[in-house]
Amino acid sequence: MSVKPLFKDFKLEHDVLADRFILEYQTVNDFGKETGNKSHLEASSLEDLIQRVIQSHSEAAAGFERLKHKQTKFTETVTQKKEASDGRE
C-alpha cells in the first residue's frame, strides 16, 4: 500500500540570528496538484511552532465543517424548491 503525500516542498529551519523556527510547506490534493497558498509559520520555539500548526489545522477543519454544513443547507433548499415547483411538498 502506497501513501499519498499530503504536502510538498516541506522545509523546517531554525534561524539562529533571529532565534525563530520557520516551517513552510505546500499542501496537495489526491492527484498531487497544489491546493491553496503555501503555508508559512514562524515561532520563537518548537513548542510554539507546534501550537501554531495545531491552531492552523483546527481553523482549517472548522472552516471545512462550516462549508460542509452550508453546502448541505444549500442542497436541501434547492431540493425543497424543486419539490415545491413539482407540487410534491
RARA-V719093 format. One record per backbone hydrogen bond with DSSP energy under -0.5 kcal/mol. CO is the residue of the C=O (numbers start at 0). NH is the residue of the N-H. E is the energy in kcal/mol with one decimal. If there is no record, write none. Layout:
# RARA-V719093
co/nh/e
CO/NH/E
CO/NH/E
This chain:
# RARA-V719093
co/nh/e
5/27/-2.0
7/25/-2.4
10/23/-2.7
12/14/-0.5
12/21/-2.6
13/15/-1.1
14/18/-1.2
14/19/-1.7
19/14/-3.0
20/42/-2.1
21/12/-2.8
22/40/-2.9
23/10/-2.7
24/38/-3.1
25/7/-2.6
26/34/-2.4
28/31/-2.0
32/28/-2.5
38/24/-1.8
40/22/-2.8
42/20/-3.6
44/48/-2.2
45/49/-2.6
46/50/-2.1
47/51/-2.1
48/52/-2.2
49/53/-2.5
50/54/-2.5
51/55/-2.6
52/56/-2.6
53/57/-2.7
54/58/-2.5
55/59/-2.1
56/60/-2.6
57/61/-2.5
58/62/-2.3
59/63/-2.3
60/64/-2.4
61/65/-2.4
62/66/-2.3
63/67/-2.8
64/68/-2.2
65/69/-2.3
66/70/-2.7
67/71/-2.0
68/72/-2.1
69/73/-2.3
70/74/-2.6
71/75/-2.5
72/76/-2.5
73/77/-2.4
74/78/-2.4
75/79/-2.7
76/80/-2.4
77/81/-2.2
78/82/-2.5
79/83/-2.5
80/84/-2.3
81/85/-1.7
82/86/-0.5
82/87/-3.4
83/86/-0.8
